[in-house]
Amino acid sequence: MKMAVDLAREGTTFLEQVEARSGEKVAECYQCGKCSGGCPFSSLMDIAPNQILEMIYYGLEEPLLRSRAIRTCIGCGTCEANCPAGFKMYRVMETLRHLAREKGVEPKADAGIVSFNRLFLDNVARFGRLQEIGLALEYNRKKGQLLRDSAMGARMFFKGMVGAADLFPRRSATAAPVGRIFRKIEEMEGRE
Amino acid sequence: MKVGYYPGCSLHGTGKAYDISARTAMKVLGVMPEEVADWSCCGSTPAECENPLLSTALSARNLALAEAAGHEFLVAPCAACFSHLKKAGLEIAGNEKLAAKIRELIELDYQGQVKVLNLLQVFVDLVGIDALRKKVKKPLTGLRVVTYYGCLLVRPAHVAGFDDPVNPVSLDRIMEAAGATVLPWGAKTDCCGASFTMTNPEVVAEASGKIMLQALEAGADLVVTACPMCWMNLYRGHGYAREHFGPGKTMPTVYFTELLALALGVSPRALVMKKHLVNPYPVLRQKQIV
């Protein structure tokens, strides 16, 4: 007799997906919380790292993929250094970010992190090498806070750390091949 | 010996003082840095967060260029560049499918023959502490420093593959060999706030401010760093420390290569220490180092 209920096949639950892609045994975390305690940015996160592990266990996919927390992790690895089980929590964060991206899930609020990342990458795609000052000015202009870092900027200028040339970024010889990497990745992902 | 040199975007921008002192100190010790022609941005944290394939491709392009130039070692002074370049090499190694994809993207061959080194490894492993000590002409006697490593130089541990992820000592050994007094402190590998310097400067100010406070409590004259991003963020911390703990509650942050170059007998004029946001000259004069 065929079963009427279609049970999830092995390897298809959210927990199993995350475990397979991150290589970390999420279900084995015993919730000591040292990853969250050591994380330099857990105060910026809407969900703490140890809570994230618990939520994966319970299959709470949507709130996790929309969370600010997964976009806040910069992969510094303090969680791994603190974990008594040697767990690479940042790998789990990375996996969640990649799943969110593949599924087209946008963050509910990202404190400017995602938009900054994209501006940064646009700058690299255009110039081949990052134009730090150009990026800072563009980010602050887009956020309507052009004067925010003006004191620090003025000090850098005064000290000769940055010059007038930095305000007019130039394309390096590497701009063309780097631009092609960006375009080819877009094409590749369009094909998949 | 010759090594490939990957300055990265910051060392061509706000981190010029690091670039100049790093090249100078290496040359005095017989390591000749050859800048990789046509290098491009490693993609840093934004690429890693946004798109793993992009991140690997942007970094791998530089590995391939260094390999084509015949370099065995590629030296990346910036902690973030070091971490991302090295991670890309590790991901490609043993994954032929990814390697083929990367070759198609970067339009270059890459056989995985280049070893990525950070600058501490150059002095500890290529030069050696004993050889370095013998070349010290003006020891930094009486200068009390705390060594600040931050995150990506030593973590994630399997990427850095170097020193200890929580209590590293390689920079301590270098500074001791240069004659400085290295003080024990607890913020060696605390995070400075990294790329949140643009999006959440108040978070960076607090994280770095607490690092500055610990340096003060340790009784240091200077904080010594090995990363242009940490250096920038510690300046935000400098402001925070002054605001929250009172005037005078702060100290300059310098690159370790600047102190090393001075100890090796390089003239301060050959460096650009005046470009520091917090002037280190008063304390260096007081200790009769410059």
Interface residues (C-beta under 8 A of the other chain):
Chain A: P40 F41 S43 L44 R71 I74 G75 C76 G77 T78 E80 A81 K88 Y90 E94 R97 H98 R101 A111 G112 I113 V114 F116 N117 R118 F120 L121 V124 G128 R129 L130 Q131 E132 I133 L135 A136 Y139 N140 R148 D149 M152 R155 M156 K159 G160 M161 V162 D166 S172 A173 T174 P177 V178 R180 I181 F182 K184 I185 M188
Chain B: C9 S10 H12 G13 T14 K16 A17 D38 W39 S40 C41 G43 S44 T45 P46 A47 E48 C49 E50 N51 P52 L53 L54 A57 L58 R61 K101 E104 L105 I106 E107 C151 L152 R155 P156 A157 V159 P165 V166 T189 D190 C191 G193 A194 S195 F196 M198 T199 N200 P201 V203 A207 Y235 R236 V272 K274 K275 H276 L277
